[in-house]
Amino acid sequence: MVFWHCTSLDDIIVSKDNQKYDSRDNCNAIIETESDTLVAGCNNTIIPSSITSIGNDAFADCSGLERVQIPESVTSIGDNAFLGCSGLTEVVIPESVTSIGNNAFLGCSGLTDLVIPKSITSIGNEAFSSCYGLNKIMVANENPKYDSRDNCNAIIETESNVLITGCKTTQIPSSITSLSYCAFAGCSGLKKVIIPESVTSIDVYAFAGCSSLSEIVIPSSVEHFGDSVFGDYTMGKCSSDMIIYTQNGSAAERYAKQNGYTVKLIDDNTSPLLPTDDTKPVDNPVTPPADDNSKPLDENLNNNANTVAGPAAKGSIMTLENLKCNVKVLSDTASNPTVEILEQQIKILQP
């Protein structure tokens, strides 16, 4: 931690007479000679091929670091190794690496793709938290400890079925049993989440700092909630406007009310899909819902604010705002024209 926060550091040279450390191959880093551990790097470091370990805090807060090529000699990446490297857009983790430490890449917001090789058998807490630029996460198929089943864009501990790291495009598989500590922490681009009925627990800070999360479906199968599931921690809270969809009498309903979140109930037979404001086509014929005055379709058409004076042109498409649907005019009749209902807005989860 000696050079932590030296964000503008571009060059590092160790005297050739130093008996403990070196900067071999003009690498712009400090290396512990005996252990071949890189203990401090900078924005221009090129990791030598003789390095076996990237030490704790080695590149912490090197915000000017843009790309890292980790050589195949490296077997471990230490705690906080690349913490706060917000400018880092590309990192290649070779198959020689077996362990990634706590907070190793926390706050690397410039990363968009992450590949976990088959050799990784240990990933520390919050190793990839607050990497809010991540769009894709893939674990090698041959990895014995972790997987990203069903192309879910997440890291899952295979034996326990626990999701340990997600991103803004994650789709939680139906085989998952738990969301781990800080699973989505700092994922500010995450907007909507559907938690499957296989999940029974959500751990501490699982969604801390997910500031854009507006809607989440939590089934009644979830019985355990860790402290501060939706924040605080240092990454902040989810929006106070977030809506939690759940069943009546569930632990999620109680948790939401205790923590001041809006609850909207779904019944046990409702498919847990998030509502949308998009207009969706439905099969014809459709009987539209009556409005408060229970007016028939032709009367609603005549009274609709968007209806133009005079005969409706045959073949034209009209929108009935009060019925939330589009219709196609099938006749040239001046009043009470024959129409075909084309589409209708449907809320799958009712408020």
Legacy VTK file of the C-alpha trace (Angstrom):
# vtk DataFile Version 3.0
C-alpha trace
ASCII
DATASET POLYDATA
POINTS 351 float
0.000 0.000 0.000
3.060 2.253 -0.033
2.233 3.709 -3.461
-1.535 3.416 -3.298
-3.392 6.423 -4.826
-0.380 7.455 -6.926
-2.702 7.743 -9.897
-0.284 9.666 -12.126
2.722 7.397 -11.583
4.116 6.399 -14.995
7.692 5.248 -14.329
9.229 3.053 -11.629
12.930 2.178 -11.413
14.610 0.086 -8.712
18.356 0.481 -8.258
20.358 -2.434 -9.607
22.183 -2.557 -6.279
18.981 -3.295 -4.320
19.222 -6.736 -2.706
15.497 -7.123 -1.986
13.632 -5.655 -4.969
14.137 -5.129 -8.701
12.443 -3.677 -11.795
13.658 -6.300 -14.256
13.205 -5.919 -17.984
12.458 -2.186 -17.590
8.979 -3.224 -16.519
8.090 -0.034 -14.584
7.229 -2.009 -11.453
8.657 -3.095 -8.116
9.250 -6.827 -7.857
10.188 -8.812 -4.777
13.200 -10.597 -6.173
13.174 -13.797 -4.152
9.451 -14.572 -4.579
8.996 -13.111 -8.069
6.001 -11.187 -6.760
5.036 -7.885 -8.345
4.328 -5.651 -5.337
3.775 -2.254 -7.011
2.923 -1.257 -10.558
1.918 1.895 -12.406
0.089 3.058 -15.518
2.913 1.915 -17.842
3.835 -1.397 -16.236
4.493 -4.392 -18.464
4.349 -7.511 -16.307
7.475 -9.639 -16.921
7.075 -13.289 -17.904
9.033 -14.381 -14.823
6.430 -13.085 -12.336
4.561 -15.744 -10.341
2.201 -13.543 -8.351
0.582 -10.108 -8.520
0.681 -8.956 -4.919
-1.921 -7.320 -2.721
-2.680 -3.712 -3.753
-0.140 -3.931 -6.573
-2.041 -1.684 -9.007
-4.646 -0.249 -6.627
-6.086 3.032 -7.936
-3.943 3.102 -11.084
-6.771 4.850 -12.876
-4.603 5.476 -15.944
-3.963 1.768 -16.495
-5.856 0.754 -19.645
-4.779 -2.762 -20.554
-3.114 -5.633 -18.701
-1.539 -8.733 -20.203
-0.948 -11.169 -17.370
1.760 -13.667 -18.372
1.274 -17.422 -18.062
3.851 -17.569 -15.279
1.391 -15.923 -12.858
-0.580 -18.251 -10.558
-2.304 -15.797 -8.216
-3.803 -12.298 -8.190
-3.810 -10.781 -4.704
-6.358 -8.827 -2.679
-7.093 -5.346 -4.087
-4.597 -6.009 -6.881
-6.446 -3.864 -9.443
-8.927 -2.147 -7.145
-10.132 1.188 -8.509
-8.463 0.832 -11.921
-11.378 2.621 -13.556
-9.554 3.120 -16.863
-8.858 -0.585 -17.310
-10.779 -1.778 -20.378
-9.103 -5.105 -21.065
-7.539 -7.812 -18.917
-6.575 -11.288 -20.021
-6.410 -13.856 -17.221
-4.319 -16.840 -18.359
-5.002 -20.474 -17.500
-2.015 -20.507 -15.143
-3.927 -18.387 -12.588
-5.692 -20.421 -9.881
-6.826 -17.747 -7.418
-8.246 -14.215 -7.518
-8.237 -12.338 -4.210
-10.799 -10.220 -2.372
-11.641 -6.939 -4.167
-9.100 -7.855 -6.847
-10.918 -5.949 -9.624
-13.406 -3.965 -7.541
-14.304 -0.694 -9.226
-12.846 -1.586 -12.636
-15.763 0.140 -14.293
-14.198 0.179 -17.760
-14.243 -3.608 -18.148
-16.947 -4.848 -20.521
-16.040 -8.535 -20.915
-14.788 -11.033 -18.359
-13.550 -14.560 -19.037
-12.778 -16.875 -16.122
-10.437 -19.656 -17.297
-10.729 -23.324 -16.350
-7.808 -23.050 -13.911
-9.507 -20.685 -11.419
-10.524 -22.510 -8.232
-10.800 -19.568 -5.815
-12.510 -16.191 -6.242
-12.534 -13.815 -3.262
-15.346 -11.621 -1.973
-16.253 -8.645 -4.177
-13.590 -9.625 -6.688
-15.611 -7.952 -9.465
-17.984 -5.676 -7.541
-18.737 -2.223 -8.979
-17.567 -3.304 -12.442
-20.688 -1.637 -13.759
-19.501 -1.635 -17.373
-19.591 -5.433 -17.589
-21.893 -6.753 -20.315
-20.622 -10.295 -20.595
-19.294 -12.848 -18.105
-18.173 -16.273 -19.235
-16.649 -19.148 -17.286
-14.743 -21.807 -19.226
-16.755 -25.020 -19.611
-13.920 -27.096 -18.160
-13.770 -25.146 -14.877
-14.406 -27.617 -12.003
-15.406 -24.997 -9.417
-17.418 -22.303 -11.229
-19.735 -22.029 -14.215
-21.887 -19.586 -16.187
-24.676 -22.032 -17.060
-27.392 -21.192 -19.559
-25.309 -18.263 -20.872
-26.487 -16.356 -17.806
-23.644 -13.775 -17.742
-22.751 -14.563 -14.144
-20.276 -16.568 -12.067
-21.896 -19.456 -10.203
-20.310 -21.740 -7.633
-21.186 -25.054 -9.215
-21.483 -27.326 -6.178
-23.608 -24.958 -4.065
-25.587 -23.349 -6.934
-24.790 -19.933 -5.455
-24.507 -16.938 -7.778
-21.436 -15.044 -6.610
-21.013 -12.381 -9.318
-23.544 -10.889 -11.698
-23.674 -7.950 -14.078
-26.274 -5.695 -15.707
-27.194 -8.332 -18.321
-27.414 -11.329 -15.963
-30.407 -13.653 -16.236
-30.550 -15.671 -13.014
-30.897 -19.388 -13.880
-33.741 -21.418 -12.378
-31.228 -23.757 -10.680
-29.746 -21.079 -8.417
-30.417 -21.458 -4.676
-28.820 -18.283 -3.295
-27.475 -14.859 -4.222
-24.221 -14.368 -2.369
-22.668 -11.485 -0.485
-22.379 -8.472 -2.833
-23.460 -10.575 -5.844
-24.631 -7.519 -7.817
-23.090 -4.813 -5.611
-22.330 -1.578 -7.432
-24.037 -2.781 -10.620
-25.511 0.630 -11.395
-26.702 -0.408 -14.874
-28.953 -3.181 -13.577
-32.588 -2.168 -14.133
-34.872 -5.182 -13.705
-34.389 -8.538 -11.993
-36.437 -11.724 -11.922
-35.412 -14.049 -9.106
-36.490 -17.649 -9.816
-38.427 -19.795 -7.355
-35.362 -21.983 -6.742
-33.757 -19.180 -4.704
-34.237 -19.367 -0.924
-31.832 -16.688 0.343
-30.387 -13.313 -0.614
-27.211 -12.436 1.245
-25.841 -9.193 2.671
-25.427 -6.273 0.230
-26.469 -8.450 -2.733
-27.890 -5.418 -4.583
-26.105 -2.592 -2.758
-25.421 0.356 -5.037
-27.735 -0.838 -7.828
-28.974 2.718 -8.271
-30.946 2.053 -11.493
-32.797 -1.003 -10.216
-36.468 -0.104 -10.586
-38.305 -3.448 -10.511
-37.506 -6.805 -8.938
-39.557 -9.983 -8.651
-38.866 -11.903 -5.431
-40.819 -15.172 -5.057
-42.171 -16.547 -1.787
-39.439 -19.201 -1.872
-36.987 -16.559 -0.594
-37.173 -16.836 3.178
-33.839 -15.359 4.242
-32.702 -11.771 3.684
-29.280 -10.627 4.827
-28.722 -7.186 6.296
-28.947 -4.299 3.841
-29.706 -6.412 0.759
-30.410 -3.229 -1.233
-27.694 -1.034 0.379
-26.183 0.875 2.050
-22.535 -0.158 2.241
-20.036 2.247 0.650
-21.661 1.876 -2.778
-24.959 3.444 -1.745
-28.567 2.311 -1.844
-31.050 1.268 -4.461
-33.597 3.892 -5.440
-36.372 4.522 -2.933
-38.768 4.256 -5.913
-37.866 0.625 -6.544
-40.864 -1.729 -6.738
-40.757 -5.234 -5.269
-43.180 -7.761 -6.779
-43.981 -10.716 -4.548
-46.738 -12.914 -3.162
-49.043 -11.912 -0.346
-47.682 -12.932 3.061
-44.168 -13.664 1.792
-40.943 -12.795 3.580
-40.199 -10.432 0.678
-43.412 -8.511 1.348
-42.471 -8.096 5.009
-38.902 -7.098 4.139
-40.076 -4.509 1.610
-42.511 -2.892 4.013
-39.984 -2.845 6.835
-37.480 -1.070 4.609
-39.843 1.393 2.943
-40.050 -0.086 -0.563
-43.206 -0.187 -2.671
-44.796 -3.643 -2.826
-47.023 -4.943 -5.613
-48.569 -8.359 -5.139
-48.745 -11.228 -7.594
-50.631 -14.454 -7.044
-49.098 -17.929 -6.982
-50.361 -18.750 -10.472
-48.930 -15.661 -12.149
-45.804 -16.074 -14.209
-43.221 -13.805 -12.568
-42.641 -11.502 -15.513
-41.927 -7.851 -15.087
-44.571 -5.423 -16.333
-43.734 -3.303 -19.325
-44.983 -0.090 -20.815
-44.507 -1.455 -24.332
-47.583 -2.235 -26.404
-47.745 -5.967 -27.129
-49.716 -7.635 -29.949
-52.330 -10.160 -28.910
-54.298 -12.736 -30.863
-57.562 -11.594 -32.376
-60.365 -11.504 -31.623
-59.900 -9.625 -28.329
-62.606 -8.329 -26.083
-61.291 -4.998 -24.773
-61.805 -4.128 -21.126
-64.755 -1.818 -20.581
-63.984 1.608 -19.197
-65.592 3.013 -16.071
-68.808 3.818 -17.952
-68.962 0.369 -19.602
-69.455 1.932 -23.053
-69.549 -0.329 -26.104
-66.751 -0.181 -28.631
-68.602 1.945 -31.184
-69.521 4.547 -28.565
-65.956 4.632 -27.278
-64.749 5.124 -30.841
-67.076 8.062 -31.403
-66.101 9.653 -28.090
-62.374 9.080 -28.449
-60.381 12.323 -28.378
-58.161 11.178 -31.263
-61.062 10.476 -33.666
-61.152 12.988 -36.514
-64.355 14.557 -37.761
-66.001 13.004 -40.789
-65.853 9.460 -42.158
-62.943 7.307 -41.003
-60.773 6.304 -43.948
-60.935 2.607 -44.722
-57.626 0.883 -43.949
-56.407 3.614 -41.576
-55.002 2.801 -38.144
-56.403 4.632 -35.135
-55.460 4.666 -31.452
-58.126 4.505 -28.769
-56.434 6.041 -25.755
-59.222 5.176 -23.331
-59.061 1.487 -24.342
-55.264 1.440 -24.708
-55.475 -0.262 -28.078
-54.955 0.289 -31.806
-57.689 -0.453 -34.355
-57.835 -0.772 -38.138
-60.837 0.765 -39.871
-62.575 -1.782 -42.156
-65.403 0.371 -43.557
-66.074 3.906 -44.808
-69.116 4.392 -42.615
-69.330 7.917 -41.233
-70.523 6.742 -37.835
-69.956 3.509 -35.956
-67.369 2.193 -38.443
-66.395 -1.477 -38.398
-62.938 -1.873 -36.860
-60.444 -4.649 -36.092
-58.531 -4.523 -32.825
-54.826 -4.881 -33.587
-53.069 -4.638 -30.264
-53.610 -3.794 -26.663
-51.432 -2.851 -23.713
-51.371 -5.595 -21.112
-49.822 -5.387 -17.668
-48.802 -8.894 -16.665
-48.461 -7.875 -13.034
-51.267 -5.693 -11.874
-50.539 -2.908 -9.368
LINES 1 352
351 0 1 2 3 4 5 6 7 8 9 10 11 12 13 14 15 16 17 18 19 20 21 22 23 24 25 26 27 28 29 30 31 32 33 34 35 36 37 38 39 40 41 42 43 44 45 46 47 48 49 50 51 52 53 54 55 56 57 58 59 60 61 62 63 64 65 66 67 68 69 70 71 72 73 74 75 76 77 78 79 80 81 82 83 84 85 86 87 88 89 90 91 92 93 94 95 96 97 98 99 100 101 102 103 104 105 106 107 108 109 110 111 112 113 114 115 116 117 118 119 120 121 122 123 124 125 126 127 128 129 130 131 132 133 134 135 136 137 138 139 140 141 142 143 144 145 146 147 148 149 150 151 152 153 154 155 156 157 158 159 160 161 162 163 164 165 166 167 168 169 170 171 172 173 174 175 176 177 178 179 180 181 182 183 184 185 186 187 188 189 190 191 192 193 194 195 196 197 198 199 200 201 202 203 204 205 206 207 208 209 210 211 212 213 214 215 216 217 218 219 220 221 222 223 224 225 226 227 228 229 230 231 232 233 234 235 236 237 238 239 240 241 242 243 244 245 246 247 248 249 250 251 252 253 254 255 256 257 258 259 260 261 262 263 264 265 266 267 268 269 270 271 272 273 274 275 276 277 278 279 280 281 282 283 284 285 286 287 288 289 290 291 292 293 294 295 296 297 298 299 300 301 302 303 304 305 306 307 308 309 310 311 312 313 314 315 316 317 318 319 320 321 322 323 324 325 326 327 328 329 330 331 332 333 334 335 336 337 338 339 340 341 342 343 344 345 346 347 348 349 350
